[in-house]
Amino acid sequence: MSEDSHAHELPEHDALLRVDKDKALADAIGSLFINFALFNSHLNSALTAQLKLTLEQARALVLPLQPRPKIEMISWYAKQHWTKEAFEEVKYICNLARALADFRNDIAHCDMVLPDPSGEVHLASYTGSNRFDPKLRPMPVNDVAHNAMHALHLAREFRSLAIAISEGRHFTARR
């Protein structure tokens, strides 16, 4: 084989690696959005239980809300009405949930920029002072995959919270 034939193999190999990276990122983003939907569903259940809403009330008042206000309502209600210990427990998972919601929103509402020469994909934010000159932030596939798994963990936490509230366990009123 001549040297020229080897030179043509490299770009094809790089293209295959690029396809693998793109597929991994697409899979991670898909998992994030599917798992986030489950998280949001259990967040709805927790808020519905916390406010003692009927199904009809929850459909009208809770379901239309974005995740961030639901998280804030759960945290506020716990601070106002539950013991300090119960509030601290809820505050911790609410802080994690806020970070997850922000991460998901960044992906959902920012522009993705084509890979740079190193093959990394970036998010472009066009808000505030970056309205005409976007702020670029790398989006490693491992971060997306980690947050996808984190969404499942938080879904379980909010499901457990909803069950505990419904059963009246360790979320007693402040005295």
N, C-alpha and C positions, 0 to 999 in steps of 0.2 A: 504494500500500500504506500502511496505517496504521502508526503506531508500535507498536501492539499486535502486529501480525503479525511484526515483527522481534524483539520480545521473546520470542516463542515459538520462534524459530529458535536462539537461544543455548543453551538447555538441551539441545536435540537435538544440536547441534554438540558441546557438552561431553560428552554421553553417548557420541557416536561417538569422541571423543578418548579417553575412559575405556576404551572397548572396545578401541581400538588399543593402549593402554598395557597393559591386562590381557593381551591376546593376546601382545604382545611379552614380557611377563614370563613367561607360561606357556610360550612357545616357548623362552626362555632356560633356565628351570628344567628343561624336558624335555631340552634339549641337555646341560645339566650332568649330569643323572642318567644319560643314555645314555653320555656320554663318560667319566663316572666309572666306570661298569661296565667299560669298555675299560681304563681306567687300573688298576682293581683286578685285572683278568685278567692284565695284564702284570706287575703287582706280584707276583701269585702265581707267575708264571713265573720272575721274578728270584729270589724266595726259594727256590723249588724247586731252581733251578740252583745257587744259593749253598750250600744245605745238601746238595746231591747226593742228592735224594730221588727215589724211583721215583714213577711216576704214582699208584700205590695209596697210598703214604705221603703224597704231597701232598694227595690227596683227603681223607685222614683228619686230617692235621695242619695243613695250610695253608689249605685252602678254608674251613673253619668260622670262621677268625679274622676279626675286624674289620680294616680297613685299618691303623689306628694300630699295633697290635702287630706287624703284618708289617713296617711301616716301621721300627719300633724294632729288630726282629730283624735286618733287613738292615744297619742302621747299626751295631749292636753287633758283629755278626759281622765286618763290614769293619774295625772298629776293632781287634778282637782278632787277626785273622788276615791282614790285607792290609797292603801297604806304606802308609806315611803318605800318599803321593800318591794312591793308589787310594782310601784312606779319605776324604780331603778331597773328592774328586770325588763319591763316594757321599753324603757328609755334606751337600753342597750340594743335591743333588736330593731327599734325604730331608727336609731342612728345608722345601723347597717343597712336598713331598708332604704333610707334616704340616699345613701351612697350608691346603692344598686340602681335606684330609679334615675339618678343623675347620669350614671354610666349608660344605661339603656337609652335615655333621652338623647344623649350626645350622639349615639349611633343612629337613632331614629330620625333626628332632626338636623344633623350636620351633613355636609357633602363629603363623600369619600373621594379622595384624590387618587389618581392612578399611581401605581407603585413608582417609587423613586428608583434611581439606578441600583440601589442595593436590594430592591425587591420589597421594601416595606411600604405598607399602605398607611395613609394618614387621614385623619379627620380634619376637615376645614370648617372653622367657625367664622361666620360672617356677622357677628353681633357686636354692638357697642362700637368701640374704637377700631374694631377689625372689620367694619362694614364693607370697606372697599379693598382691604388688604388682609386676606384671611389669616387667622392664626392656625398654624398646622400643628397637629399633635399626633405622634405615632400611635398606631393601633395594632399592637402585637397580638397574634392569634392566641397566645397563651393567656393574655389578659381577658380576652373575650371568653375563652373556654372556662377560665376560673370564675368569671362572673355568671356564666350559665349554670355552673354547679352551685354557686352561691345563691342563685335564685331558687333552686330546689331546696336548699337548706332553709332559706327564709320562708318558703312556702310551708314547710313542715312546722316551723316555729309559729307562724300565724295560725295554722290549722290547730295546733296544740293550744294556742291562746284562745281561739274561738271555743274549743271544747271546754277548756278550763272555766271560761267565763260562763258558758251555758250551764255548767254543772255547779257554779258558785264556788269553785275551789280557789284558794289563796288570793282572791282579789276582793277582799273585804273593804267596806267603806272606811274612809277616814273618820276619826272620832273627834 
